[in-house]
């Protein structure tokens, strides 16, 4: 075996005559024998610089690897190991370790090789934007199946609507990973760079650029775009109160909304604080909003103004419909649908903590509200002895004593008539409450001792 033949001490003189090339020495001595220069440890000087020698090697490699021809499809799967195992290290080296560069240099007349189809594509190949556009043309033709009049026209090829539906996985499955690597695997950055005259919306792609949604400016940019899509004015809060999560999901903003706890109020109030946003007016208030009594009182302050109330006693006229028409349905549910319970719990003077008191403007916190004076008293009112005592005390002390004073001030027979009517009313009322109080007259008698105290 002669291929390991090297610079032996006894052969240095001979080698010097043949440019220190074992191949030339052996070829001179054995001209009939076919020696392969690339299999020697040292090839003849400038051997690989000759295109003819490179073609000889490639023909040898074709036969060794069982390829039928030099058509592109036959070579896209070639690997670096195939070259190394067949003494082709140096031919790769002079072509910058690029299969694409090697084959296009040696076979320029062949059908065009596609650089992205090779198993190993150097990133520098895609540094050329013309190659990037070439890839997109190929992708539009072979993957998207677009007609030639579109993919052959760069202006029409830059239409954003063509590309929004293409996923990152589609590019990766079709040999586009090296190209996407140039843009941090962001399709938006790639298209914005290649088609600067087209306006691409980052949120419409399957993957937005890294950290895109962390930018307040990007979030505002999206919301301004959404306002145009939905025909709404960001300076008018009423335009946005009926917006919901579906509106964001349908318009590529689901991830943005999730950053604000899926609350449109939290999102809008953060991005556009100059507009007054009322959380209860949205179809969905922020999580836990109604559980806060401070928020409930803030809502009542607003409702007081909306209903054009002017004094504390106006709350006695409040109805369920008032709450339902003014976005307070959820608050009603927290108080078993009873407006009177809401007012008494939140606005009775002894219930309001000094730290969470409402502003000095009158909204109804300065008096003690009595349940029986509302349009509709709370359900089961008077079922407890305490509530019954309070009711009877009110009827006797607040109404009875007033009538007594008036009667004595201007005594006449006619003045006795209202007093008798009042006493009869009290008796009927006591009788009615006694029946509702477990049908036990003793309870009534015990509790009605207040009249004789």
KOLVORO-668667 format. One record per atom (N, C-alpha, C): z, x, y; residue in three letters. Coordinates in pm, whole numbers, plus 50000, padded with zeros to 5 digits. Atoms other than C-alpha are relative to their C-alpha. Example, Ala and Ser with C-alpha at 12.3 -4.5 7.8 and 13.67 -1.06 7.14 Angstrom:
KOLVORO-668667
500005008949881Ala/507805123049550Ala/500005009050120Ala/499944991849881Ser/507145136749894Ser/500734992350109Ser/
***
This chain:
KOLVORO-668667
500005008649881Unk/500005000050000Unk/500005008950123Unk/500204990749890Unk/498805016650319Unk/500464994650135Unk/499705005549869Unk/499914992550596Unk/501255006150065Unk/498854993749934Unk/503335009150647Unk/499725014250046Unk/500384986449961Unk/501425041850712Unk/500385002750145Unk/499514997149865Unk/502995058651015Unk/499745014650036Unk/500224986349951Unk/503165091451206Unk/500775010049916Unk/499344990350086Unk/504065114650920Unk/499845014150058Unk/500084986349943Unk/504815150651014Unk/498755007649958Unk/501164992450048Unk/502005164150798Unk/498704994350054Unk/501255006149957Unk/499505139850951Unk/499854999150149Unk/500075001549855Unk/500085144051319Unk/498705005250057Unk/501264994549949Unk/496985165151368Unk/498874990349981Unk/501055009750028Unk/494755139951202Unk/500134987950092Unk/499775011949917Unk/496335111051392Unk/499595002550144Unk/500354996949861Unk/495805128951720Unk/498494998550022Unk/501465001249989Unk/492055129751650Unk/499604985350012Unk/500345014350004Unk/492085092051593Unk/500934991750092Unk/499185007049899Unk/494205082251900Unk/501314994949942Unk/498705003850060Unk/497365080951688Unk/499954986249936Unk/500165013250061Unk/495985050551507Unk/499795001449850Unk/500174999550145Unk/496605048451132Unk/498804991649955Unk/501135008750036Unk/494035020351121Unk/498685007650010Unk/501254992749981Unk/491275042651259Unk/499845011049897Unk/500064989350102Unk/492165070751023Unk/499504994249868Unk/500345005650129Unk/491975048550717Unk/498604993849999Unk/501325006049991Unk/488865030550836Unk/498915010749991Unk/500954988950006Unk/487145064350876Unk/499885005549858Unk/500014994250135Unk/488175075950531Unk/499464989949898Unk/500425010350097Unk/487565042750353Unk/499214989250075Unk/500775009749919Unk/484775025550548Unk/499674987149927Unk/500355012050076Unk/484075000750268Unk/501164990249987Unk/498815008550017Unk/487594987750267Unk/500284992550131Unk/499705008249881Unk/488514959450502Unk/501495000850031Unk/498614999049955Unk/491704968450683Unk/500234990250117Unk/499645009549892Unk/493484943550913Unk/500875007350100Unk/499274991849901Unk/494574961851232Unk/501394994750034Unk/498715005849957Unk/497404937451317Unk/501105001349897Unk/498974998750102Unk/499144944250986Unk/500645013950001Unk/499374986849988Unk/499834980851071Unk/501174999350099Unk/498864999649909Unk/503074989851243Unk/499555003050142Unk/500514997049866Unk/500945002551528Unk/498504997150000Unk/501425003349991Unk/497624987151623Unk/499295010450088Unk/500744990549915Unk/494865007951786Unk/500244997050148Unk/499775001349858Unk/495215013952157Unk/499064989450059Unk/500735010649932Unk/494134983852369Unk/499354989849905Unk/500605009050098Unk/493384964352054Unk/500104985450046Unk/499785014049967Unk/494894931552177Unk/499394996050133Unk/500645003349872Unk/493184933852514Unk/498584994849981Unk/501375004250031Unk/489854926952349Unk/500004985749947Unk/500075014050041Unk/489084889552325Unk/499424998749859Unk/500605000650134Unk/486924896452018Unk/501045002449893Unk/498944997350098Unk/489924911451834Unk/500974988149989Unk/499115011650004Unk/492054881551933Unk/499364988749919Unk/500705010450077Unk/489394858151793Unk/500035003149851Unk/499914996150140Unk/489364878351470Unk/501364996249941Unk/498655003250050Unk/493104874351439Unk/500164984949983Unk/499825014450008Unk/492974836851511Unk/499244994149882Unk/500745004650118Unk/490324832051243Unk/500805003249874Unk/499154996150113Unk/492574850951004Unk/501184990449987Unk/498855008950003Unk/495554829251103Unk/499594986049956Unk/500475013350039Unk/493494797551063Unk/499914998949849Unk/500155000350146Unk/492684806250705Unk/501355001049931Unk/498684998050062Unk/496244817750630Unk/500854987250006Unk/499185012149983Unk/497714785050757Unk/499314987449950Unk/500695011350061Unk/495114762650591Unk/499394990250100Unk/500635008849902Unk/493594748450910Unk/498505000349983Unk/501425001050024Unk/490044736150893Unk/499155005250116Unk/500804996549884Unk/488914743551247Unk/500925003050118Unk/499234997249878Unk/490004750251605Unk/500034987850093Unk/499845012249921Unk/490044714351718Unk/501474998550042Unk/498635000949950Unk/493134706251929Unk/500994993949902Unk/499065006750088Unk/494694682451678Unk/500475008949886Unk/499634991050110Unk/494704710351419Unk/501075009950042Unk/499134989349954Unk/496824732951638Unk/501234995350078Unk/498845004649923Unk/499324710851820Unk/501325002549927Unk/498764998050076Unk/501844715851540Unk/500325014449970Unk/499774985950030Unk/501604753751532Unk/501385004350054Unk/498674995349961Unk/504934771951552Unk/499995015050025Unk/499864985749972Unk/506054805851674Unk/500215007849869Unk/499724993450128Unk/507234813951321Unk/498705003149924Unk/501274997450068Unk/503664810751192Unk/499355012850053Unk/500554987749943Unk/502544838151431Unk/500815012149954Unk/499164988650036Unk/505514860651354Unk/499855003749853Unk/500154997450143Unk/505114857050978Unk/498635005849965Unk/501364994950026Unk/501454866551012Unk/499595010650101Unk/500234988049917Unk/501814897251236Unk/499344996850134Unk/500645003749873Unk/500844878451555Unk/500925000850120Unk/499034999149891Unk/503784888251775Unk/499325004450130Unk/500584994349878Unk/501674908352020Unk/498974990950066Unk/500985009049938Unk/498964882352068Unk/500724988950079Unk/499195009749925Unk/501634857552170Unk/500565006250127Unk/499374993149887Unk/503224883252398Unk/499055001050118Unk/500934998249888Unk/500094889352602Unk/499584986550060Unk/500295013449944Unk/499684851452647Unk/501294992950041Unk/498735005349947Unk/503254847052778Unk/500694990149906Unk/499335008150101Unk/504424831752453Unk/499604985350008Unk/500465013849981Unk/502314800752524Unk/498814997349909Unk/501115003950087Unk/500204784752252Unk/498874994250084Unk/501015006449916Unk/498434764452519Unk/499155010550072Unk/500744989549928Unk/497464795252724Unk/499115007949905Unk/500764992250099Unk/496314814052412Unk/498744992549958Unk/501125007550055Unk/494104786352275Unk/498974996350107Unk/500965003449895Unk/492574775752608Unk/499245012450048Unk/500684987649962Unk/491754812252684Unk/498945003749897Unk/500914995750106Unk/490114818752348Unk/498934989749967Unk/500955010550037Unk/488384785152302Unk/499764990650118Unk/500215008449882Unk/487394772552648Unk/498974989049979Unk/501065009950022Unk/484424753652510Unk/500474988649911Unk/499515010550089Unk/486554733452272Unk/500454987850081Unk/499435011849936Unk/487774698652348Unk/501295004050069Unk/498884995949917Unk/490484700952614Unk/501334999049923Unk/498675000150059Unk/493864710952478Unk/500984993650098Unk/498985006449918Unk/496794690152606Unk/501295008049988Unk/498864990750010Unk/499694713652690Unk/501274993349949Unk/498765006850039Unk/502424687352633Unk/500044996549852Unk/500045003950141Unk/501274681152275Unk/500465011249907Unk/499574988950085Unk/502264715552150Unk/501494999149971Unk/498595000550039Unk/505544719751968Unk/500885008250095Unk/499254991549907Unk/506544745752225Unk/499185001450127Unk/500734999549874Unk/505444740752585Unk/500865006650106Unk/499224993649895Unk/506704765552844Unk/500104991250125Unk/499795008449883Unk/508184748053150Unk/499065003650113Unk/500854995749889Unk/505994768553381Unk/498634993149998Unk/501275007250006Unk/502954749453256Unk/500054987750089Unk/499845012149920Unk/504324718153424Unk/500445002850143Unk/499714996849861Unk/505154736753742Unk/498814996550089Unk/501235003649930Unk/501574728853840Unk/499914984750009Unk/500025014649985Unk/501444693453986Unk/498714993749949Unk/501255005550055Unk/497854689453878Unk/500164997149851Unk/499735002450142Unk/499054692453517Unk/500894987849984Unk/499125011750005Unk/501784666753588Unk/499194987150016Unk/500855011849979Unk/499214642053721Unk/499094997749881Unk/500865000950118Unk/497004649653425Unk/500784993049887Unk/499185006450104Unk/499864640153192Unk/500144985150026Unk/499835014149969Unk/500424607253374Unk/498714992149976Unk/501275006550031Unk/496724599153346Unk/499874997649850Unk/500065001350145Unk/496864605852975Unk/500974989349950Unk/498995009750040Unk/500044585052940Unk/499514985850031Unk/500505013249961Unk/498484555953129Unk/498884995449908Unk/501145003550086Unk/495404557252908Unk/500434997449857Unk/499715000750144Unk/496914563052563Unk/501234991749967Unk/498755007250029Unk/500384547452588Unk/499994986250064Unk/500005012849930Unk/500034520152851Unk/498704992249982Unk/501295006350027Unk/496414512852755Unk/499394993950126Unk/500585004949876Unk/495344508753116Unk/498505002950004Unk/501454997649991Unk/491624505953198Unk/499715012650080Unk/500374987349938Unk/489804537053316Unk/499984999250153Unk/500085000949854Unk/489294523853669Unk/501375001450067Unk/498654998349943Unk/493074525253716Unk/500495014349980Unk/499414986850023Unk/494134557653547Unk/499165011450055Unk/500844989349943Unk/491184577053687Unk/500095000550152Unk/499855000749855Unk/492074566854044Unk/501465002950035Unk/498624996149973Unk/495174585154171Unk/500714990450095Unk/499385009749909Unk/495754559554445Unk/500514988049920Unk/499605011550081Unk/495834530854196Unk/501025004049894Unk/499034995150099Unk/497724552053945Unk/501405000750061Unk/498714999149933Unk/500504555154205Unk/500624986550032Unk/499435013249979Unk/501144517654204Unk/501364999249929Unk/498674999950063Unk/504944515054143Unk/500154989949887Unk/499825010450101Unk/504624483053941Unk/499495004249862Unk/500494995150129Unk/502754502253670Unk/501125007049925Unk/499074990650061Unk/505724525153607Unk/501434995049988Unk/498615004550004Unk/508904505053662Unk/500494996549860Unk/499585004450133Unk/508924491453309Unk/500015010949895Unk/500044989050098Unk/508434525453141Unk/501395006049989Unk/498654994850021Unk/511654538152987Unk/499985015149983Unk/499844985650021Unk/512944573552966Unk/499645003749857Unk/500294997350141Unk/512664571252589Unk/498495000449972Unk/501454999950019Unk/508934563552611Unk/499405013350043Unk/500494986849959Unk/508324595452805Unk/500395010649898Unk/499544989850095Unk/510404615552561Unk/499264999049867Unk/500725001950127Unk/508664600552257Unk/498535004050011Unk/501414996449981Unk/505294609552409Unk/499865013450072Unk/500124985949961Unk/505874646452477Unk/500175002350150Unk/499814998249857Unk/507034641952836Unk/501335006250039Unk/498674994649970Unk/510464658352807Unk/499945012150092Unk/500084987949918Unk/509364691552956Unk/499644996450144Unk/500355004449866Unk/507794673553250Unk/501224993850070Unk/498835006449941Unk/510904652153312Unk/501085010250034Unk/499024989549973Unk/513014683653296Unk/499845005750140Unk/500264995049865Unk/511354694653620Unk/500714991450106Unk/499435009449904Unk/512954664053788Unk/501374994949956Unk/498675004250042Unk/516364662753622Unk/500004987349918Unk/500165011950084Unk/515124635953380Unk/500114987150082Unk/500015011849914Unk/514694611753669Unk/498564995750025Unk/501365004849974Unk/511434591653658Unk/499764997350148Unk/500175002949858Unk/512054580654017Unk/499665012550080Unk/500274987649927Unk/512174616454147Unk/498605005149971Unk/501334995450039Unk/509014624853955Unk/498924992250074Unk/501055008049936Unk/506974595854091Unk/500045001150152Unk/499904998549855Unk/508314599254443Unk/499395013050047Unk/500584987049966Unk/507204635654440Unk/498485000149983Unk/501434999650030Unk/503774629854286Unk/499184990050081Unk/500715010349923Unk/502904598654486Unk/500784997150129Unk/499195001549878Unk/504494603654830Unk/499584988350089Unk/500475011149918Unk/502404575854983Unk/500374986349943Unk/499555012650062Unk/503834549654748Unk/501514998950016Unk/498565002149985Unk/507274534354798Unk/500594995449867Unk/499365003150127Unk/509234535654475Unk/501464996350024Unk/498615004449989Unk/512564517254441Unk/500795006049884Unk/499294993150108Unk/515014538954243Unk/500674990649901Unk/499255009250085Unk/516974508954109Unk/499114992349904Unk/500895007450090Unk/513874494153944Unk/499665007749873Unk/500264992150120Unk/513564522653696Unk/501124998049897Unk/499005001750106Unk/515354521853362Unk/501185009550018Unk/498924990349973Unk/517374552053479Unk/499905004550145Unk/499984995449861Unk/518354558853838Unk/500385014950002Unk/499604985949991Unk/518844594853957Unk/501525001449985Unk/498574997650019Unk/522234610053871Unk/500764998050131Unk/499095002449887Unk/525024598454105Unk/499334991850111Unk/500705007849897Unk/522554576054290Unk/500914989250059Unk/499195011349953Unk/524964546554309Unk/501315004450065Unk/498784995249934Unk/527814568654434Unk/499835001150151Unk/500284998549858Unk/526124570954772Unk/500064986350069Unk/499915012449923Unk/527114543855022Unk/498664996750065Unk/501305002349938Unk/523774548555194Unk/499014993949902Unk/500885005750102Unk/521924541654869Unk/500374985649969Unk/499545013650024Unk/524054510754812Unk/499544990750112Unk/500465008149887Unk/523244498055161Unk/498494997949994Unk/501465001050010Unk/519584505455105Unk/499624989249898Unk/500285010350100Unk/519644484054791Unk/500304986250055Unk/499625013149950Unk/521464455354963Unk/499034995050106Unk/500995004149900Unk/518984455155251Unk/498714995449931Unk/501175004350079Unk/516174453454995Unk/500264986549935Unk/499665012750066Unk/517974425454807Unk/500004988550100Unk/499985010749900Unk/518434405955130Unk/498584995050030Unk/501405004249980Unk/514644405655173Unk/499504992249880Unk/500445006950121Unk/514054395654812Unk/500564985849994Unk/499345013050007Unk/516544366854837Unk/499894992150130Unk/500175006549869Unk/515584358455199Unk/501354996450062Unk/498685002149941Unk/519134362755328Unk/500265010350109Unk/499674991449886Unk/520604377855643Unk/501375006249978Unk/498744993250025Unk/523284404255597Unk/501014998150113Unk/499095002449888Unk/524754395255935Unk/500554985850000Unk/499545013950010Unk/525314359055830Unk/500704998149866Unk/499225000750124Unk/528114355655578Unk/499634987849917Unk/500305012450074Unk/527164319855488Unk/498795001349909Unk/501194998150084Unk/523864332555343Unk/500355005749864Unk/499674992450120Unk/525764351455072Unk/501084993649915Unk/498865005550073Unk/528584328954961Unk/499644994449863Unk/500375005650130Unk/526604313554675Unk/499395010349906Unk/500594989650087Unk/525424346954533Unk/500915002249880Unk/499204997650120Unk/526554354754179Unk/499485012249924Unk/500354988150077Unk/526324382053915Unk/498564999449949Unk/501365001450050Unk/523044368153781Unk/498975004550103Unk/500924995749895Unk/521364374354116Unk/499875015250002Unk/500044985450004Unk/522294411054090Unk/499315004949872Unk/500584995650127Unk/521344414153723Unk/498494998149999Unk/501445002649997Unk/517924398553781Unk/499275009650094Unk/500624991449900Unk/517314422754066Unk/500515014449993Unk/499734985850027Unk/518384455953909Unk/501285005150066Unk/498784995549933Unk/521824456654075Unk/501264997949919Unk/498825002550084Unk/524114450053780Unk/500995011450002Unk/499084988550002Unk/525514485353776Unk/500735001250133Unk/499354999449868Unk/526204484654150Unk/501134989750007Unk/498985010449994Unk/528094451854120Unk/501215003849914Unk/498894996250088Unk/530164465653831Unk/500915010350065Unk/499174990249931Unk/531384493654059Unk/501034993250091Unk/499075007549914Unk/533124466654265Unk/500684988849923Unk/499305009950081Unk/534744448053978Unk/499234987149983Unk/500875011850012Unk/531764424153955Unk/500324989550107Unk/499645009149891Unk/532914409254287Unk/499065001950118Unk/500874999049882Unk/530224402354552Unk/500795001750129Unk/499194998649878Unk/533004398954810Unk/500425014550021Unk/499564986149987Unk/534384433954739Unk/498845008950043Unk/501184991849969Unk/530874448554756Unk/499604998250147Unk/500505002749865Unk/529804431655080Unk/501015004050107Unk/498994996549899Unk/533104436655264Unk/500145015150014Unk/499944985349994Unk/533024473855177Unk/498795005650074Unk/501224994349942Unk/529424479855281Unk/499724995050142Unk/500305005949868Unk/529254456755583Unk/501284994150061Unk/498715004949950Unk/532784454555728Unk/499904993250136Unk/500155006249869Unk/531434443656066Unk/499794984849990Unk/500145014450022Unk/530724409255915Unk/501294994549939Unk/498785006150054Unk/533664386055845Unk/499664992549871Unk/500255006150130Unk/533574377555475Unk/501264992849954Unk/498855007750047Unk/535884350055346Unk/499974999649847Unk/500084998650147Unk/536724357554980Unk/499984986849926Unk/499945012850071Unk/537444321254888Unk/498694992250008Unk/501285007249987Unk/533964310155000Unk/498975004349897Unk/500944995450102Unk/532214330454728Unk/500154991649873Unk/499935007550127Unk/531374314054395Unk/501075005849909Unk/498944993850078Unk/533794339054246Unk/500825009050091Unk/499134991649918Unk/536764352854440Unk/500355012749923Unk/499614987750070Unk/537944388454361Unk/501084997249896Unk/499025001850106Unk/540004391654044Unk/501425000650054Unk/498605000349959Unk/543634381854104Unk/500234995450143Unk/499845003749859Unk/542954369554457Unk/500944988150017Unk/499225012249981Unk/544454334854415Unk/501435001349949Unk/498644998450049Unk/547544347954237Unk/500945005250109Unk/499194994749890Unk/548744363554564Unk/500364988850098Unk/499605010449905Unk/550824339754779Unk/499615003750142Unk/500464995749868Unk/549904360555082Unk/498564995550022Unk/501385004649989Unk/546224353055012Unk/499924984850012Unk/499985014749993Unk/547044316354957Unk/500344995450142Unk/499635003749864Unk/548734314555298Unk/498885003150099Unk/501144996849914Unk/545784332055459Unk/498934989249990Unk/500965010950019Unk/543524305655309Unk/500454987450074Unk/499515011949931Unk/545774277655444Unk/499855001250151Unk/500204997849856Unk/545624292855790Unk/498554996650039Unk/501435002949974Unk/541824291355774Unk/499734985149984Unk/500245014150026Unk/541884256155628Unk/500574991450114Unk/499395007049887Unk/544204244555910Unk/499004998850116Unk/500994999949892Unk/541514254256160Unk/498754992249961Unk/501215007050045Unk/538624240755951Unk/500174984950007Unk/499745014449999Unk/540264206455932Unk/500394995050139Unk/499695003549860Unk/540974207156307Unk/501404994050014Unk/498625004249985Unk/544694202356257Unk/500575006250128Unk/499414994949876Unk/546794206656568Unk/501525001449992Unk/498544999250012Unk/550404202056452Unk/500385000149853Unk/499554998350139Unk/552524207756141Unk/499874987249918Unk/500005012650074Unk/552694171056047Unk/498614996249950Unk/501365003250045Unk/548894170356006Unk/499795003249852Unk/500164996650142Unk/549364186155663Unk/500294988049911Unk/499705011750083Unk/550704152555540Unk/498724992249968Unk/501255007350022Unk/547124139555564Unk/499055007249903Unk/500884991950085Unk/545704166555334Unk/499744992949868Unk/500385006250128Unk/543854154655021Unk/499375010349908Unk/500684991250096Unk/542414169954708Unk/498575002750044Unk/501394998449957Unk/538944164054849Unk/499885010650109Unk/500044989749895Unk/539814185855147Unk/499965013949939Unk/500014986950068Unk/540564215054917Unk/498685002349927Unk/501224998550079Unk/537554208654696Unk/498785002650088Unk/501144998049910Unk/535154206954992Unk/500085013350074Unk/499814987549925Unk/536604238955139Unk/500425011549907Unk/499904988550091Unk/536514262554836Unk/501415002449949Unk/498634998050046Unk/540144256354734Unk/500294994249864Unk/499805006150132Unk/539594242054386Unk/500895008649911Unk/499204991350086Unk/541074272454213Unk/501474999750043Unk/498635000949952Unk/544164270454434Unk/500654987049953Unk/499495012750051Unk/544574233854338Unk/500445001149854Unk/499694998550142Unk/544514243353971Unk/501325007149978Unk/498744992650014Unk/547414267154024Unk/501214991250027Unk/498895009049967Unk/549524238154153Unk/499784986249938Unk/500215012450077Unk/548484211853896Unk/499264989450080Unk/500825009349926Unk/546004196254137Unk/500734992450109Unk/499185007249902Unk/548704186354387Unk/499975006950136Unk/499994994049866Unk/548014193554758Unk/501405001050058Unk/498654999949943Unk/551604184354847Unk/500825011649944Unk/499274988650058Unk/552994210454605Unk/499565013150065Unk/500504987949934Unk/550774236754766Unk/500685001850135Unk/499454999249865Unk/552014228755116Unk/501505002749995Unk/498554998350006Unk/555664225855020Unk/500385013949949Unk/499654986950056Unk/555664257854814Unk/499705011350098Unk/500444988849917Unk/553814279255067Unk/500484999150144Unk/499745001549857Unk/554794264555405Unk/501394995050035Unk/498635003949965Unk/558344250855378Unk/500735012050057Unk/499454988949922Unk/560364272055619Unk/500845009549917Unk/499134991050076Unk/562864285255365Unk/499245007449892Unk/500774993450103Unk/560054295455127Unk/499215011950052Unk/500854989649945Unk/558234318355365Unk/500815012550027Unk/499314987349982Unk/559434354255341Unk/499645006150134Unk/500254994349868Unk/559774372155671Unk/498885010249999Unk/501004989450005Unk/557504400355555Unk/498604994649986Unk/501355005450021Unk/554614377255473Unk/499784987650085Unk/500175011649913Unk/555054351255750Unk/498635000350064Unk/501295001249935Unk/551874338455903Unk/500185002250150Unk/499924997349858Unk/551054344856267Unk/500684988450073Unk/499275009849924Unk/552844325956541Unk/499214987250023Unk/500835011849983Unk/549894302556571Unk/500424989249901Unk/499475010550086Unk/550964268856434Unk/499044997049885Unk/500765004150117Unk/549754262956081Unk/500864991449911Unk/499185008950081Unk/552694242855951Unk/501145006649929Unk/498924993250071Unk/555414267555857Unk/501364997450063Unk/498755001449928Unk/558064255556099Unk/500834988049961Unk/499255011950039Unk/559194223555928Unk/500164999849849Unk/499825001750144Unk/560434212855588Unk/499234987749958Unk/500875011050040Unk/557784191655423Unk/500664991849889Unk/499405009150096Unk/558914160955229Unk/498904993849915Unk/501115003750089Unk/556834151754923Unk/499554985550017Unk/500375014149994Unk/556954113854975Unk/499214996350125Unk/500715003149877Unk/555334116555316Unk/498515003749994Unk/501414996750016Unk/552034130355185Unk/499214987749958Unk/500865010950044Unk/549074107855120Unk/500204997049852Unk/499755001550143Unk/549764114054756Unk/501125009349961Unk/498854991950037Unk/553154125654637Unk/499725007449869Unk/500224992550125Unk/553384151154355Unk/500254991349878Unk/499835007350125Unk/553104137954002Unk/501435001849950Unk/498645000050052Unk/556534128653852Unk/501075001850107Unk/499004998949896Unk/558234129954190Unk/501074989249981Unk/498905009550015Unk/561674113254169Unk/500544999249859Unk/499515000150137Unk/562154119953800Unk/501295007949986Unk/498764992450006Unk/564954144253877Unk/501024993850095Unk/498925005549916Unk/568324134254022Unk/499975006250138Unk/500034993149871Unk/567954160254299Unk/498944994050092Unk/501065005849919Unk/564624146154416Unk/500354985750043Unk/499655013849967Unk/565964110654402Unk/501024999750114Unk/499014999349893Unk/568974119854618Unk/499355003150133Unk/500684996149875Unk/566734136454873Unk/499224988450058Unk/500785011349952Unk/564524105854891Unk/500904989250061Unk/499105010349950Unk/567424081654933Unk/500685004350130Unk/499394995149877Unk/569084103655193Unk/499024998650117Unk/501005001049894Unk/565844104455388Unk/499854985550048Unk/500195014049964Unk/565374066755374Unk/501194994750079Unk/498815005449934Unk/568974059255471Unk/500305007050133Unk/499594992549881Unk/569694087055719Unk/498925000450107Unk/501074998249902Unk/566294092255881Unk/499514986850057Unk/500525012849954Unk/565234056055897Unk/501114990050031Unk/498955009849984Unk/568384035255854Unk/500845002150124Unk/499154997449885Unk/570534052256114Unk/499274997850132Unk/500795002349878Unk/567744051156369Unk/499974985150032Unk/500075014449977Unk/567424013956317Unk/501354994550043Unk/498665004549963Unk/571214009256339Unk/500265002950147Unk/499784996249861Unk/571354028056668Unk/499234990950094Unk/500815008749914Unk/568534007356811Unk/500604985950007Unk/499465013550005Unk/570213975056699Unk/501234998850087Unk/498795000749919Unk/573553983156860Unk/499715002150147Unk/500344997649858Unk/571883994857177Unk/499564987150066Unk/500465012849945Unk/570173961357226Unk/500244989349893Unk/499635009350109Unk/572043937057000Unk/499444986050026Unk/500445013949997Unk/570453903856924Unk/499824995449856Unk/500215005050136Unk/569943881356624Unk/498705005149941Unk/501304995350050Unk/566363892356604Unk/500075014649954Unk/499914985850041Unk/567453928656573Unk/500575001649862Unk/499464999150135Unk/569243920356249Unk/498924998949893Unk/501075002250098Unk/565993910756083Unk/499445013349946Unk/500484987350055Unk/564603946456062Unk/501035007149914Unk/498974993450079Unk/567963958955935Unk/500084993949861Unk/499965006450131Unk/568023933055658Unk/498785003849916Unk/501224996050072Unk/564463941255569Unk/500135014349947Unk/499814986250041Unk/565373978255556Unk/500935000949881Unk/499054999550111Unk/568363972055330Unk/499374994749872Unk/500705005250118Unk/566243950855096Unk/499025010349943Unk/500944989650044Unk/563633978555086Unk/500715011049924Unk/499244989450067Unk/566304003754994Unk/500424995449861Unk/499585005150130Unk/567593981254714Unk/498835000049900Unk/501185000050088Unk/564083976554571Unk/499615014249960Unk/500354986050029Unk/563424013754598Unk/500965005949898Unk/499014994750095Unk/566674022154421Unk/499774994249862Unk/500255006350129Unk/565863997054151Unk/498815006349929Unk/501214994150059Unk/562404012054099Unk/500285014149948Unk/499704986350044Unk/563754047754082Unk/500905000049879Unk/499085000850115Unk/566504036853843Unk/499224997649873Unk/500815002850119Unk/563904023053602Unk/499265012349954Unk/500754988050038Unk/561934055253614Unk/500915011249957Unk/499074989350032Unk/565094075553564Unk/500734996849869Unk/499505001950136Unk/565574069753191Unk/500654986349979Unk/499445013450014Unk/566504032953250Unk/501535000049988Unk/498544998850008Unk/570144043353298Unk/500614996550135Unk/499455004149870Unk/571864023353580Unk/501155008850045Unk/498874991849962Unk/574854046453567Unk/499575012150080Unk/500504988549927Unk/572764075353683Unk/499744996150143Unk/500295004849865Unk/571594054653979Unk/501304998050079Unk/498745002749929Unk/575154043754063Unk/500675012850042Unk/499364987249966Unk/576414079354048Unk/499305006750115Unk/500764993049898Unk/573614092954259Unk/500014992750132Unk/500065007749876Unk/573714064654512Unk/501344999750072Unk/498734998849931Unk/577294073254606Unk/499815005950138Unk/500274994149869Unk/575664090854899Unk/500094989650110Unk/499995010449898Unk/575534057355079Unk/501434996750044Unk/498625003349965Unk/579314053555073Unk/500785012250045Unk/499294987849964Unk/580124089855152Unk/500374999850148Unk/
***
